[in-house]
């Protein structure tokens, strides 16, 4: 099956599984449907408020003023806004250089009146950010990394090795959906009816959660389905889980990048 880049319905009769958190999935789902596809919504990650916002604020005040703020995701930007509130957010960042891990994070910061000074080139990941000139010489720089509870340690470890003073601000939490939202029964039936043609996963956590949530009844269906991811780390995870097709890699988690990756997948399949 092939499709030119000019096709407006290049996803016609294609079912795309969207695993993003419910409130963050609609823009991508609308783009899929505008291209003729069927967006199958099955969130495998739930975004929650910070566990202890008062403790986060205390930590932030203890290390102020800061020289650099790094936002690892759009959720981190939104979570920081919620924890610090509008005026406090802008005031705290007023004298800091702002780094956004990707375009979606920069867009979310911009929506709150904050300009991202540093956005790494594709692929928008920790390694690309660390390679930027502004992060090479960071001796004695006070850095706060805004993120969720837990996560990769690579960024902080390398910045500390380069001489920076680094603190975390856990401004949101995340977990796998629970209860009825986690029931894969209807999704598995759609798979059996050949309605799921490709899976999208914008983080390792969403992919791992999907694998876990499907259970024995659905995993073989998943592993036989083409996959769109956004990093080589996710490709490695897919290989470990046993996916039969080599995943297509999007340049980042944005709607535009995911649609471009779906075009590439469509040309392949």
Buried (B, 14 or more C-beta within 10 A) or exposed (E): EEBEEEBEEBBBEBBBBBBBBBEBBBBBBEBBEEBBBBBBBBBBBBBEEBEBBEEBBEBBEEBEEBBBBBBBBBBBBBBBBBBBEEEBBBEBBEEBBBBBBBBBBBBBBEEBEBEBBBBBEBBBBBBBBBEEEEBEEBEEBBBBBBBBBEBEEEBBEBBBEBEBBBBBBBBBBBEBBEEEEBEBEEBBEBBEEEBBBBBBBBBBBBBBBBBEBBEEEBBEBBBEBBBBBBBEBBBEBBEEBEBEBEBBBBBBBBBBBBBBBBBEBBBEE
